[in-house]
Amino acid sequence: MSEALTYAFADPEGALCGVARLGRTDEGASGLVLIFRDGDVADVHADGEGHAGLTEEVLDGGDRWRLEYSGETPFALEFVALGAALELAPDSPAGQAGGMRGSDRICRVTGTVAGRTFEGMGQRGESTGDPDWGRMSLARTLTAWFEDGRAISGVAIRPDGAESHADELATVYVVEEEPALVAEPRISTTYDGEEHQHGVGLELYVGEEDEYPLRAAGEVVAGTSLDLGRLRLDCAFFRWRMAGRVGIGRYDILRRK
């Protein structure tokens, strides 16, 4: 059984953004920090036997969290949840395919990074389960955050042997005044020559009877790849456009080699 906490954050322009992950399995703890500044990697620290200099504190009943990092690009950030949890249920399409369950909270993020004031948006995710990489070849995590509190958050799993987006099992939420589970999400990604995600388009039929989808498009502002043993993580941040709004968010692809 594995457990993980994943924090992600970005300023509105995408000039400073990052991911921090705390993991625990029966074999011990692990930590990962990845920070981008102006499109380049500013700090990367992966620790397979510890927490990578990360500490988390739960504040005020579980809707606020403080995350600190003592590495090369130290930060002290407070994440404040803006709404209800977005649940990845075990019986959801992505939950069944990936063997995981969990929840995400869209957050306002403030604090300091490398001694400078930070204000932006982000997300805090919890997950538990036993991912079976014998049954799946790829997992996507998509998030888009807008300053007015609207957001998109989703997970898509590609079963082993499948070849395209059309074969993936996805669980996607659209957050407006309240979270809504998307009845039919369609994801289309373009890649560069090294198979890094470069652009993405979403067509989200939120209600089962919707005649027209909610559309969103994203383009990469920063990204890199990490070798995680038998897996490869392509971590990226995207600038998003949806219904006249511009936002920022994370688009990760974890794939079997």
C-alpha positions in Angstrom: 0.0 0.0 0.0 1.3 3.4 -0.9 0.3 6.9 0.3 1.2 10.2 -1.2 0.7 13.9 -0.6 1.3 16.1 -3.7 1.4 19.9 -3.6 1.6 22.0 -6.8 1.8 25.8 -7.1 2.3 28.6 -9.7 2.1 32.3 -9.9 -0.4 33.7 -12.4 2.3 34.2 -15.2 3.9 30.8 -14.7 7.2 32.4 -14.0 7.6 30.5 -10.7 6.0 27.2 -10.3 6.7 23.9 -8.5 5.7 20.4 -7.4 6.4 18.8 -4.0 5.6 15.2 -3.2 5.8 13.2 0.0 5.4 9.5 -0.4 5.2 6.5 2.0 5.1 2.8 1.3 5.8 -0.3 3.3 9.5 0.1 2.4 9.8 3.7 3.8 9.4 7.4 2.9 10.3 9.4 -0.2 10.3 13.0 -1.3 10.4 15.0 -4.5 10.7 18.7 -5.1 10.8 20.3 -8.6 10.8 24.1 -9.0 10.8 26.1 -12.3 11.8 29.7 -12.7 11.2 31.6 -16.0 10.8 28.3 -17.8 13.9 26.6 -16.6 14.5 24.1 -13.8 15.7 26.0 -10.7 15.8 23.1 -8.2 15.2 19.4 -8.4 15.6 17.1 -5.4 14.5 13.5 -5.3 15.1 11.5 -2.1 14.2 7.8 -2.1 14.9 7.4 1.5 13.5 10.5 3.2 11.4 13.6 2.8 13.7 15.7 0.7 13.7 18.5 3.2 9.9 18.8 3.1 7.7 19.4 6.2 3.9 19.7 6.3 1.7 21.2 9.0 -2.1 21.0 9.0 -3.7 24.2 10.1 -7.3 25.2 11.3 -9.2 22.0 11.0 -7.8 20.7 7.7 -8.6 23.4 5.2 -5.2 25.1 5.5 -1.7 23.6 5.2 1.8 25.0 5.6 4.5 23.4 3.5 8.2 24.2 4.0 11.3 23.1 2.0 14.8 23.6 3.2 16.7 22.8 0.0 18.5 24.9 -2.6 15.4 27.0 -3.3 13.8 27.1 0.1 10.1 28.0 0.5 7.5 28.4 3.1 4.0 28.3 1.6 0.5 28.3 3.0 -2.2 26.5 1.0 -5.8 27.5 1.7 -8.6 25.4 0.2 -11.1 27.3 -1.9 -13.9 24.7 -2.0 -14.9 21.1 -1.5 -12.6 18.1 -2.1 -12.6 16.6 -5.6 -12.8 12.9 -5.0 -11.1 10.1 -7.0 -13.3 7.2 -5.9 -12.1 3.6 -6.2 -15.1 2.8 -8.5 -14.5 5.9 -10.8 -13.1 5.1 -14.3 -9.6 6.3 -13.4 -9.7 4.9 -9.9 -10.5 1.4 -11.2 -7.9 1.5 -13.9 -5.1 2.9 -11.7 -5.8 1.1 -8.5 -5.8 4.4 -6.5 -8.2 6.6 -4.6 -7.8 10.1 -3.3 -8.9 13.7 -3.3 -7.7 17.1 -4.4 -8.3 20.6 -3.1 -7.9 23.7 -5.2 -6.0 26.3 -3.2 -4.9 29.9 -2.9 -1.2 29.9 -2.2 0.9 32.6 -0.4 4.2 32.7 1.3 7.9 33.0 0.3 10.1 31.2 -2.2 13.9 31.8 -1.9 13.1 34.8 0.4 10.7 36.5 -2.1 7.0 37.0 -1.6 4.8 34.5 -3.5 1.1 34.7 -4.4 -0.6 32.3 -6.7 -2.8 29.3 -7.1 -2.2 25.6 -6.5 -3.6 22.3 -5.4 -3.1 19.7 -2.6 -3.7 16.1 -3.4 -3.9 12.9 -1.3 -3.8 9.4 -2.7 -3.6 5.9 -1.4 -3.7 2.5 -3.1 -1.6 0.0 -5.0 -0.9 1.2 -8.5 -0.5 -1.8 -10.8 1.9 -0.9 -13.6 1.4 -4.3 -15.1 -2.2 -3.2 -16.0 -1.4 0.4 -17.1 1.2 2.1 -19.3 0.6 5.8 -18.6 -1.1 8.1 -16.1 -2.0 11.8 -16.6 -2.6 14.4 -14.1 -4.3 17.6 -15.4 -5.0 20.8 -13.5 -5.9 24.3 -14.5 -6.4 27.1 -12.0 -8.0 30.5 -12.7 -7.8 33.6 -10.5 -11.6 33.7 -10.0 -11.6 30.3 -8.4 -12.7 28.3 -11.4 -10.6 25.2 -12.1 -10.3 21.9 -14.0 -8.8 18.8 -12.3 -8.5 15.3 -13.7 -6.7 12.0 -13.9 -6.6 9.8 -16.9 -5.2 6.2 -17.1 -4.1 4.4 -20.2 -4.5 0.6 -19.8 -1.7 -1.7 -20.9 -2.0 -2.3 -24.6 -4.0 0.8 -25.4 -2.5 3.2 -27.9 -4.3 6.5 -27.8 -6.3 9.1 -25.7 -9.5 7.5 -26.9 -8.7 4.3 -24.9 -7.9 6.1 -21.7 -10.2 6.1 -18.6 -10.5 9.6 -17.2 -12.1 11.2 -14.1 -12.3 15.0 -14.6 -13.9 17.8 -12.6 -14.9 21.3 -13.6 -15.1 23.7 -10.6 -17.2 26.8 -11.0 -19.5 27.7 -8.2 -19.5 24.0 -7.2 -17.5 21.0 -8.4 -19.1 19.1 -11.3 -18.0 15.6 -12.4 -17.6 15.6 -16.2 -19.8 13.1 -17.9 -17.6 12.8 -21.0 -14.1 14.2 -21.0 -12.1 14.3 -24.2 -8.4 15.0 -24.0 -6.1 15.7 -27.0 -2.3 16.3 -26.5 0.4 17.3 -28.9 4.1 16.4 -28.2 7.5 17.6 -29.2 10.2 15.4 -30.8 11.2 13.9 -27.4 7.5 13.0 -26.5 7.2 15.8 -24.0 3.7 17.3 -23.8 3.6 20.6 -25.7 0.0 21.5 -26.1 -3.4 20.1 -25.0 -7.0 20.6 -25.9 -10.0 19.6 -23.7 -13.6 19.0 -24.8 -15.6 18.5 -21.6 -19.3 17.4 -21.9 -20.1 18.2 -18.2 -23.7 17.0 -18.3 -24.8 13.8 -20.0 -27.3 15.7 -22.2 -25.0 18.6 -23.1 -25.0 19.4 -26.8 -21.8 21.4 -26.7 -18.7 20.9 -24.7 -16.8 23.3 -22.4 -13.5 23.8 -24.2 -10.1 24.6 -22.8 -6.6 24.7 -24.4 -3.2 24.8 -22.8 0.4 25.4 -23.9 3.6 24.5 -22.0 5.5 27.2 -20.1 8.0 25.0 -18.3 8.8 21.3 -18.2 11.3 18.6 -17.7 11.6 14.8 -17.4 12.8 12.7 -14.4 14.0 9.1 -14.4 12.2 7.3 -11.6 13.6 3.8 -12.2 11.0 1.8 -14.2 8.9 5.0 -14.7 9.5 8.3 -16.4 7.9 11.5 -15.1 7.3 14.3 -17.6 6.4 17.2 -15.3 5.1 20.4 -16.9 3.2 23.6 -16.2 0.8 25.0 -18.8 -0.9 28.3 -19.5 -4.6 27.6 -20.0 -7.3 29.4 -21.8 -11.0 28.7 -21.1 -14.1 30.8 -22.0 -12.1 34.0 -22.2 -10.1 33.3 -19.0 -6.4 32.8 -18.7 -5.0 30.5 -16.0 -2.1 28.3 -15.1 -1.8 24.7 -14.0 0.1 21.4 -14.1 0.1 18.7 -16.6 2.1 15.6 -15.6 2.6 12.3 -17.5 3.9 9.3 -15.6 4.7 6.5 -18.0 6.1 3.0 -17.9 9.4 2.8 -19.8 
